[in-house]
Amino acid sequence: MEFKQLRAFLTVAETGNVTRAADMLHLVQPAVSRQLRLLEEDIGTPLFKRSRHGMVLTAAGQALVGYARRALLELDRARAEVGGDAQSEVNGLVTLGLLPSTIEMLSSALVGAITAKYPGIRLRLTMGYAGTLLNWLESGEIDGALLYGAESSPNIQTSPLIDEPLWVIAPASVQLRRKSPLPLASLVDQKLVLPSAPHGLRTLVEHACAVSHVTLQIAAETNALSVQRNLVLSGHGWTILPPIAVADDLRARRLSGAPLTDPDITRTIVLALPTNRPSGHHVRCAVELLGQVAKEAIRSGTWLEGKWLGD
C-alpha cells in the first residue's frame, strides 16, 4: 500500500468520478484507475461499485476513508515538521478546529499571530460543531480545538476559557434589547428555529426546558448556522444562540437580541487537547496563541458578551 494509492482513492471517493479525480491529481485517467486496482488487490476486496451515477464506495471503502485521511494527514504533519523552515526553531503542520460561531472572528488574528511569531508553522483551520470537533480531536484529525461540552470525554484535556450566555434572537422589527431579558417561559407561543439534536446548543436548551417544565414550538430545525440565521431574517421564527454567532447582524441592527433568563443558559468554551497521543511543541505553541487571540477578542469587545475565565 502506497500513499499515492491512498491519495487517488480519497480523491475518487470525494469526486465520485475517476476522470475528475485524474484532473485534480494532474494524472491521466488510466494512472488513477491503476492506483485503485493496486490498492484493491492489496486490500483484497473491492472499494468501489461502478455505476452509471459514478464511483460509489462499498462498505470496505467507507471503512477505509477515515484511515486513509488520517494516514495522509500524519504524512503532511511529518513533512511540515521535519522539512520545515530551517531558520525557524518551531516547525510543523498544526490543524485546529473552531466553531462556526467563532471561526470568522478568530481566524485572521490567529493566522497573523502565528505568521509573525512562528513562521515555520503551517496552520490548517477547520470548522465544525462541538460534537464533530470532539470526534475529530479524539481520532487525530485535528490537533486542538475551541469547543464546548467536552468535559466528560476521557481522551480530552480541557481548559475553560470563556463563559457566554445564550440569547433570544429575532428580526430587528421585534426590537429585543440587551437590557430587557426574556424568561424562557415567555417563548412558549413563539415559533422557533433551533439546531436539531444532538447539537450541543439544542441539548442546553432542552435541559433548561425540562428543568423549567416549558415546551417550545419548533418551526424548523437545522444544523447549519447560516440557514438558521437566514430563516430568522426571513421571519420564519426566532432562535436561541450565543450573540457572537450573529454579532455582525446585531451590530448592523438586521437582528435584535435579548438575554435569556429564568433560567439563564450559558455555555463554557474550552481549549481542548487530546490525551490519547502527545502534542508536539509546535502544536502547543499554536494552541497558546489561539488562547491569546481569544482573550484579546474578549478584551476588545469583539466577542460579544463573553466572560474570560482563563489565566
C-alpha positions, -999 to 999 in steps of 0.1 A, spaced: 0 0 0 14 34 -11 5 69 -2 -2 78 -38 -27 49 -39 -45 63 -8 -45 98 -23 -60 85 -55 -86 65 -35 -96 96 -14 -99 119 -44 -121 94 -63 -142 89 -31 -147 127 -28 -154 133 -65 -173 101 -73 -156 101 -107 -122 88 -120 -119 115 -147 -125 144 -123 -101 128 -98 -74 125 -125 -78 162 -133 -74 171 -97 -44 149 -93 -28 161 -126 -27 125 -138 -41 106 -168 -72 86 -161 -55 51 -166 -30 60 -140 -57 67 -114 -75 35 -123 -43 16 -119 -37 30 -84 -72 20 -74 -67 -15 -88 -34 -20 -70 -50 -8 -37 -80 -31 -41 -56 -60 -48 -35 -51 -17 -66 -48 5 -82 -79 -10 -117 -65 -16 -135 -40 -39 -135 -5 -26 -159 10 -52 -190 -1 -70 -190 12 -106 -225 25 -115 -239 48 -141 -240 75 -114 -203 72 -108 -180 55 -83 -198 45 -51 -179 34 -20 -185 -2 -8 -187 -9 29 -150 -17 29 -143 16 10 -163 36 36 -143 20 64 -110 28 47 -118 65 42 -111 75 78 -79 55 80 -67 69 47 -74 105 57 -55 101 90 -26 84 72 -22 113 47 -26 138 75 2 122 95 24 123 64 16 160 59 24 166 96 57 148 93 67 166 61 59 200 77 77 193 109 108 176 95 112 196 63 101 230 77 119 263 76 155 256 87 157 292 101 128 286 124 130 268 157 93 258 156 82 238 126 52 217 117 17 214 105 -10 223 131 -47 216 124 -70 235 147 -108 232 149 -131 262 155 -169 265 159 -190 282 132 -197 310 156 -161 318 162 -140 309 131 -146 342 112 -139 363 143 -107 345 153 -91 332 121 -75 363 107 -59 374 140 -47 338 146 -31 334 112 -14 368 117 -1 360 151 13 326 141 29 340 109 46 367 130 58 346 159 62 311 143 68 314 106 78 277 105 43 266 115 18 257 87 -16 263 100 -47 245 89 -81 257 102 -112 235 101 -148 243 111 -172 220 128 -199 219 155 -188 208 190 -196 171 187 -178 169 153 -147 187 166 -146 164 196 -147 133 174 -120 148 151 -99 155 182 -102 120 195 -95 104 161 -64 126 154 -78 146 125 -72 178 144 -46 187 170 -66 211 192 -99 229 193 -121 256 209 -153 238 217 -178 232 245 -194 202 261 -162 181 262 -158 179 299 -169 143 302 -146 129 275 -117 107 290 -95 113 259 -97 151 260 -79 176 283 -98 209 286 -90 243 299 -121 266 305 -116 299 287 -148 317 281 -184 318 295 -210 332 272 -248 334 276 -274 323 251 -297 350 238 -331 351 222 -325 363 186 -353 378 165 -358 401 135 -349 437 141 -386 447 139 -392 428 172 -368 453 189 -354 429 215 -330 447 238 -299 437 259 -314 454 290 -347 436 288 -340 398 293 -367 374 283 -378 344 305 -377 311 288 -414 306 296 -422 337 275 -413 319 243 -439 291 245 -462 308 220 -434 318 197 -422 297 167 -385 289 170 -358 278 146 -333 256 165 -305 232 158 -315 196 156 -305 171 183 -279 161 193 -264 196 186 -248 210 218 -269 242 218 -301 221 214 -291 200 244 -286 231 265 -320 245 255 -338 212 261 -322 207 295 -334 242 305 -369 234 292 -370 202 312 -360 219 344 -385 247 339 -413 225 326 -415 245 294 -425 232 260 -413 252 230 -428 254 195 -402 243 169 -410 257 135 -378 244 118 -346 226 127 -312 230 110 -276 223 119 -263 250 95 -258 283 113 -262 302 80 -296 286 74 -306 293 110 -297 329 106 -314 333 73 -347 317 85 -348 342 113 -340 371 90 -368 359 67 -393 359 95 -399 322 99 -393 323 137 -369 334 165 -339 314 176 -316 309 206 -279 315 200 -248 330 217 -247 366 205 -213 361 189 -229 338 163 -248 368 148 -226 396 161 -224 415 127 -262 413 123 -268 426 158 -243 455 153 -259 463 120 -294 461 135 -305 434 110 -314 413 140 -322 421 176 -314 401 207 -320 398 244 -305 377 272 -324 345 280 -333 342 317 -353 321 342 -332 301 338 -300 317 324 -284 294 298 -247 296 293 -220 276 275 -184 273 285 -159 275 257 -128 253 264 -94 249 249 -92 212 241 -62 189 235 -60 151 232 -47 129 260 -45 98 239 -14 110 220 14 135 226 10 171 214 42 184 198 59 216 208 46 233 176 11 223 185 14 237 220 28 270 206 -1 273 182 -27 265 208 -12 290 232 -16 317 206 -52 306 199 -59 312 236 -43 347 234 -63 356 204 -95 345 221 -86 366 252 -79 397 230 -113 392 214 -129 393 248 -108 424 259 -117 443 228 -154 435 229 -153 417 196 -165 385 214 -199 399 224 -210 391 260 -181 367 265 -165 365 300 -129 355 303 -122 325 326 -86 317 317 -54 330 333 
